[in-house]
Structures are given as C-alpha cells and as structure tokens.
Amino acid sequence: MAEPKDYFTCSQIRAAIAVSLGSLVVGFTSAWSSPAIASLQSEGSIIPISDTEASWVGSLMPLTALVGGLTGGTALDKIGRKMTILSTSLPFIAAGLMVTFASNVYMIYAGRAVAGFCIGVMSLSLPVYLAETIHPEVRGRLGMLPTTLGNMGVLICYACGAWMDWSQLSLVSAVLPIPFLAMMCPIPESPTFLMSKQKNMKALKSLEWLRGQNNETSDEFLRLKSAEKENMKSRTTGFPLTRSDLHPLSLCLGLMMFQQLSGINAVMFYSVSIFVDSGSATPHVSTIILGVVNIFATIMSNLLIDRLGRKILLYISSMGMMISLGVLGAHYHSEAISTVTPLVALVVYIISFSFGFGPIPWLLMGELLPSRSRGTCAAITTGSNWAATFAVTKTFLDLKNLVGAATVFWMYGLVCGLALLFIMVCVPETRGKSLEEIERLFTKPHESAVLDNEAGRINRSSIANMKSTPSQLL
C-alpha cells in the first residue's frame, strides 16, 4: 500500500509565502490612493490637488499596470517566472521614494506610473509561478495565499493612512519590497519554464525541492516532459496562439472583465471619499473595517476552495455583490442620512468579492491557460484586467457627477448579475485537476490521445540518474 503523500511541504509553503510577500507590496501600493488622495486634498496639504488631478493619481497606476502586464508576458517566456517577479523589487522601492520626496503633483504621477508598471508585471507573474509550482491538491489554498497577503497589504495601508500623510505612506511602500526580495531569491525557478528551455536536470531539481525529499516526483516529471514535447510541436507552427488556446483565453478575459466592471477598484480606491459623502464621522475607521473584512473573507475562501470548488464560490460571490450594490445604490437614491447602511452594504460587498471574484479569476488564469502560450495569454489577460481597472477608476468620479452615485452602483450590480450567468454557462470546474488535465479540456480528442500515448512511451529509466537533493538548489 502506497504511503499517503504530504502535499503541504515546507518548501511549497516557503515558495508560496515568498511570492505572496510581493502581493502584499502590490496590495499596499494599490490601496495607497484611497488615504493618500484624502490627505492630498485636505487643508494644509503641501501639494493640494484638484478633483481632476485626484482622478489621475488614482487611475495612473492601473493605466501603467496595463503596460506592465503586456510587457511582462514576454519577460515570463524569456527570462523566466522567478526573474520576472524579482525584477520588480528595485523599481518598487524607487517608486516609493519618488513619491515620498515629491515636490509637485507631477512627481507623484511619475512615482505612481512606475509603481503601476511593476504591479502589472507582478499581477501577471505571481499566479503563473504558483500554478506551475504548487501541487494540484493544494493549489487552491496555497494559490490564494497571494490574495490573502495582498489584502493584508491593503489593510496595513488603510491603518497607516489613519495617522500618516501621503508622503509617509509612500515611505512605507518603499520599505515593504525589501523582505520580499530577501525571501524570493533562494526559491527555485518554475519546473515548467525550465522544461520549456530544455533544462531537464534543473527542472527535476526544482520539482524535488518543491515536493520535498519524502515525495516521489518521477510521474509528475514524466507528465511535464510529455506535455513539453507536445508544446514544442505547437510552437513550430510559427503562430503565438493556436485555435485551442482561444477558448481558455476567452474564459480568462471574461472573468477579468467581470471582476473589474463589478466596480471593486472604484470602491476600494475611493472608499474614504464614499464614506465622507455618506456622512460618516470616522471615514478612515470605516475603511479599516473594510480591510479587516477583506482579509477575513479571503481566509474563509482559502479554507473552502479545495472543498467546494471554484464555481460554487463564484456563484456566492456574484450574488452577494449584486445584492449589496443594489442596497448601496438605493441608499444613495433615497438620500438617507444613515451612516450604517453604506458601511453594512460595503462590508457585504467586500466579503462577497473577496470570497470569490477577487482571488479566483487570478487563480483560474494560472490554471486554465495552456503552458505552450501561458506567457502570451497571461499578458493579454492581465492587460485587459488593468485596462478595465483604469476605465473604472478614471470614470467613477465623472459618472458619479453625471448620473449620480446610485445609478453607478446599480450599473456595477447589473454587471455582477451577468457575471453569475457567465459562470453558470461557460466556466469549467478545475478543483483537484493537474494543469495537464485542465489543458486537455480545451484540446481536440485526438490531441489528448497523442499526449497520453506520448507519456506512456517515455522511458522511466531516463530519469533514474537525474536524482538530486533539495540542497543543490540553494
């Protein structure tokens, strides 16, 4: 009888935590706009800004994140997943310092633009790296760890924003990448990427480090080798994408569009302003409550995703967001004085988003996209996400002034209803499936048969002399 495998190995957890520290940096930097804009527009600000300038401070980050996402796809395939992630650390530090010592709004623009570019690269790279390194049985829980720490970064930013000004917040954002850089350096490159570069020995070492000394890696290595042989055949066509790539790509694009058009970044970036408009006497405290709720909901999602599956959580998420946005819109429409209603509605909205539509589209991007074109497809998907983010954050204040806050929130609620239908009809369940099994969902039957036969023909003795110890990777 075979011994049960230990899927939660220390090395996998270590890799997930190292990568997720980068997500904490992304979360803090993304949330900076909410308390910082309120600080910049407050009385006594050394750089007072108008509403138009505030909209650019909030939206420049997602705009340049779009460029970073598109650029990062090439870097993923050329220099690797790990090096692409590492390459953002020093620019993150520089961006934070640039804003910290800004003497005018244009320096703030520049710093946010650099930070946005790095965020775009990171948001593309983190899910791809984790999808290729974490075992399928725990990919849901460990794969969502970046979202948990990302939300932790948001909470830290909100908490600091209650007693720091925009300049001091920027200094914190310049310090946070340092522990991320220190933890990221020792972990190995993705085995899938190494295999694609014909570095089979390094791929096996990486796999053994990730799975631990007590777990057998021969079968998984053979599957990777077989899948790479098929991918090499696809690459010889000369086209970056094949017809079988378009189906999973379209699913990921749909998920990202619905994620952003639900209005999440408009709510998060301008949460302090929303509470001020609703008459809250403690807008910063209310925003911190949102951050705490965000983390709680993400942790609950982490615990349930490998038990209930991706689709069930997405159902719950889209319905909860639709209802809470409807209530929030009704509150603004009635012009009620209550400050409890917007807080409760936003708490339910954040719980619903963090439970499903926040982390799962990124997780599914790493799972659904085929390995042969994962860099290209991930770049397109991430670029579309940040394009939608820019559109939502740039137009939120203008739409609110044009048609009223109630109509804007109802529009976002309608999008959530359409997202529910999309999940029901189009998105497959990926719980417990290997990346190779998921890829076969989108290939023609004869292509899957070829892949299976190829795996059976590989001589297992070819890896008998390739054993290594985890210490060799460090």
N, C-alpha and C positions, 0 to 999 in steps of 0.2 A: 504494500500500500504506500503510495507516494506521500511524502510529508507535505503538510499544508504550507503554502508559500507565505512569506511575510511581505505583504505589498507595501506597508508603511515603513520602508527602510530609512535609517537615519540620513543616508546620503541623498535620497529623494527629497526628504523634508528639508534638508540643508539647501539643496538647489532651489526648491520652491520658495523658501524664505529669502534667499539671496535675491532672486528675481523679483519677489514681491516687495522688497525694500525700494526697488525702482518705482513700483506702483505707488508706494507711499509718497515718494517725491512728486510723482505725477498728480496725485490727489491734492497734496498741499498747494502745488503751483497752480492747478486748475481752479481751486477754491479761492485763491488769493483775491480774485476780482471782487467777490462779494463784500468782505470787510474793507478792502482797500479803496474801492470806489466811494463807499460811505465816508471813509476817512479823508479822501482827497476832496470831497465836496463839502466837508464840514467847515465851520467857521474857524479861521486861524490856520488853515492848511497852507503850507509854504508853496504848494503848486495847486492852486484852485483850478478845477476843470469844469467845463460845461457839460450838459447832458449829451451833446454830440460827441465830445471828447471821451466821456464816460463810456458811451456805446462802443467806441473804438478800442478803449482799454480792455473792455470785456470781450470783444469779438476778434481782436488781432490774434490772440492765442489760437483759437480754432482755425483761423484762416491760414496761419503758417503751419499749423499741425497738419493741414491738408497737404501742403508741400512736403513736409517731413514724412508723412505716410506714403506718398507716391515715391519719394526718393529711397525710403527705407527698403522697399521691395527689392531693388537692385542690390543694395548692400547685403541683405539677407542671403542672397544667392551667390554673391561674390566673396565676401569676407567672412560669412558665417553668422549664425544666430547670436552666439555669445559676444563676438567682437562688435556687432552692430549695437547690441544693448550697451556694452561698455563705452562705446564711442560717444554716448550722450552725457556721460557724467561730468566731464570738464566744462562743456558748454552750459550745462545746467548751473554750475557754480558761477560761471561768468555772467550768465543772465541775471542771477540773483543779485550779484554785486553791482551790475549796471543799473538796476532799478534802485537799489539801496542808496547809491550816491548820485541819483538823478538830480539835475538842477532845473529841468524843464520837462514838459509832457512828452517831448519827442524822445528823450532818453528812456522814459517809461515805455513808450511804444516799441523802441528798439529792443529793450530787455524782454518784453512780453513776446515779441516776434521770435527771438532766439529760443526762449523757453517753449513756445508753441511748436517750433520745428522739432525740438527734442521730444516733446510729448507725442507728436505724430509718429516719430520713429519708434518710441517705446511702446505705444499702444499697438503698433503692428507687430513688434518683435516678441513681446512677452508671451502672448497666447500661443504663438508658433513654437517658441522654445519649449514651453511647458507641455504642449500637446505631443511633442516629439520625444520628450524625456520621461514623462510620468506614466506609470503602468495603467492600463485601461481600467482596472478595478478600483483605482483611487484617483483617477484623472479628474473626476467631477469635484471631489473635495479639495485636493491639492491644487487643481487647476483654477479654483475660485479664490485661492488664498490671495492673489494679487488684488482682487476686488475688495477683500476684507481690509487689507493694509492700505489700499487706495482710499477707502472710506475713512480709515483711521487718520490718514493724512488730511482729509477734508475736515474731520473733527478737530484735529490739532490746530489747523488754520483758523477755524471758527473760534476756538477757545483763545488762541493768541490774539485774534482780532478784537476780542472784547476789551483788551487793555494795551494793545500795541497799535501804533500807527502804521501806515502803508510801508514806510521805509524800514521799520524794524521787522515787519513781516517778511520783507524781501531778504533781509539778512538771514533769517531763519531758513528761508528756501535755498540760500547759498550754502548752508552748512549741512543740510539733510543728505545731499548726494555723497558725502564722504564715507559714512558707514556702508552705504550701498556699494560703492566702488571697492571697499576693502573686502566685503563678503563675496562679491561677484567674481573676483579674479581667480580664486582657486578651483571653481567648479568647471566641469568639462564641457566641451562643445557638444552639440546635439549629435547623436549617432546617425540620424537620418542625413544630416548635412555632410558628415564625414564620409558616409557611404556614397553619397552623390558625387563626391570628389575622388572616389576610388581609394580612399584611405581606410581600407577594411580593418587593418590592425588597430588603428586608433578608434574606429567605430566600436570594435569589440571591447576595447579597454574602457571606453566611455560607458557602454552598456553595463559592463560588470561593475563599474564604480557606482552607477545609479541604482542597480538592482541589489547590490550587496553581495558579500562573499558567500552567503548561505543559499543563494537562489541561483538556479540553473538558467543560463542565458542562451544556450545553443539554439533552441527552437525559435526564439524571438530574433536572434541574429540571422537565422536562415530565412525567416519571413522578410526581414528588411532587405536581405541580399536579393531575394527573388523579386520583391517589389521594385527594387532599383533597376534590375535587368529590364523589366517591362517599361519603366520610366525612360530608360535610355533609348528604347525603340521609339517612344513617343517624341523624344527630343530630336530625333533625326529628321522629322518632318519639316523642320525649319520654322514652324509657327509657334509662338509663345503659348497659345492656348489651343486645345482640341475641343471638339464638339462635346465630349463627355465632361469637360471642365465647366461648361457654361451652366449646367443645371445646379451644381453646388454653389457656383459663384453667384447665380441669381438669388438663391436662397439666402446667402450671407448678405447680399446687398439689400434684400427686403428686410431682413432682421435689423440691419444697421439703420435703415431709413426710418422704420417704425420706432426704434429706440430713441432717436433724436427728435423726430417730429412729435413725440409724446410731450415735448417741451421740458424735459428734465434739466437741461443746462440753463434754460431761461430761468427756471425756478431756483436752481442752485446758485447761479451767478448773481441773481438779483434778489435773493431771499431776504436780505436785510431790508432792502427797499420795499419789498412786498409787505413785510411786517410793519414798516413805518407808515405805508399808505393805509394799512388796515387799522391804524390807531394804536398799535402795541406800544406800551411804555418801555418795554425791555426787548427791542428787536434782536440784539446780539444774543441774549439768553435764549430767545425762541429759536434762533438759528443754531445755537449749540445743541439744543434739544433735538433738532432735525439731524444733526451729525451723529448723536448718540443712537437715535432710532435707526439711522442708516447702517451703522455697524451691527446692531442687534439683528436686523433683518437679514443682513448678508451672512452672519454666522449661522442663523437658522437655515438659510438656503444651503450653506455648505454642508450642514448635517443631513439634509433631506435629499440632495440632488441625486446621489447614487442609490437612494432607496425608492424615491418616487419617479425619478427620471426628469428629463429636461422639459418635456411638453407640459406635464401637469403644473410645474412651477410657472411656466409661461402663461398658462390659462389663468391661474390665480392672479398673476401679476397684471395682466392686461385688464381683467375685470375690475380689480381694485383701483387701478389708476383711472379707469373710465368713470367709476362712481365718484371717487374723491375729487376729480377735476370738475365733474358736474356740480357737486356741492360747493366747491370753491367759486365757480362761476356764478352760482345762484346767490352766494353771499355778496359778491361784488354787485350783482344786478339789483339786489334789494337795498343796497347801500346801508346795510345794518351796521350798528356801532360795535357789536360784539367782537372782541379780540380772540375769543376762544375758538370760534368756528374756523377761521383761516388756519390756526395752529393745528387743530384736530384734522382738518382736511389735508393739510400738507404732510402731517405725520403719517396718515394713512397712505397718501400718495407715495411718500418716500419708502415706507415699508413695502408697498406693492412693487415699486420699481426695483428696489434692492433685492427683493425676493426672487425676481426672475429676469426682467428685461434689462436690468443693469449689467449683471455678470454673464448671463447665459449667451447672448449673441457673440461676445468675445470668445467664450469657451467653444461655441459651435464653429466659429471661424477657424480655430485651430484644428477642430475635429473633421469638419466637412470638406475643407479644401484639399484637393489631391496633392500628393507630395511632389509630383513632377513639375507643378506650376504653383506651388504654395507661395513662393515669394511674390510672383506677379499678381496672383489672385488676391493675396492678403493686402498688397499695396493698393489695388483697386478698391477693395472693400473698406480699408481704413480711410482712404482718400474720400470715399463717398460719405463715410461717417462724419468726418471733420468738415466736409462741405455742408452737410446738413446742420452740424453744430454751429457753424458760422452763420448760416442763414437764419437759424432760430434765434441765436443770441443777438445778432445785428438787428433783426426786425422786431424783437419783442417790445422794446420801448416805443418804437414807431407805431406798431399795431395797437398797443395799449392806448396810445394817444388818439389813434384814428378811429377805432371801433369800440374801445372800452375793454377793460380787463376781463369782464365777464365773457364777452364773445371770444376773446383769445383763449381763455381756459376751456371753453366749450369746444373750440376747434381742436385743441390738443386732445380732449376727451373723445372726439369723433375718430381721431387717428388711432387711439387705443382700441376702439371698437373694431376698426378694420384690421388691426394687428391680431386680434383674437381670431378672426376668420382666417387670416393668413396662416397662423399656427395650426389651426384645426385641419386645414386642407393641404398645406404644402410641406410642412417641416417634418422630417423623419425623427424617430427616437434613436439616440446614439448611446444610451446607457449601457456600460459593460462591453461595448464593441471595441476591437482594436482599430487603429487607423486604416489598416489594410481591409478589414471587413466593411468599414464605412465607405471606403473608396469603391468597393465592388457594388454598392447600392446604385452607383451612377455610371457603371460601365456596362457595355453590352454583354449578354450571356457568354458569347464565345471568348470575349476578352477575359472574363473571370475564370473560365475553364483553363485558358492558357496560363494564367497566373498560378492556378492551383497545380497544374501539371509541372510547371517550372519549379515550384517549391519542392515537389516530390522528387525531382531529378537531381537536385543539388546533393552532392556527396557530403554527408555529415562529417566525414573524416577530414574535410578540408579545413575545419576549424579546430581540430584536435590539438594542433601545435601552436594555436594562437592564444592560449590562456594567459592571462595577466593578473596581477594583483592590483586592487584599487589604489594602493600607494603609488603605483607607477604614474598615475595621472597627475599627481600633485607636484 
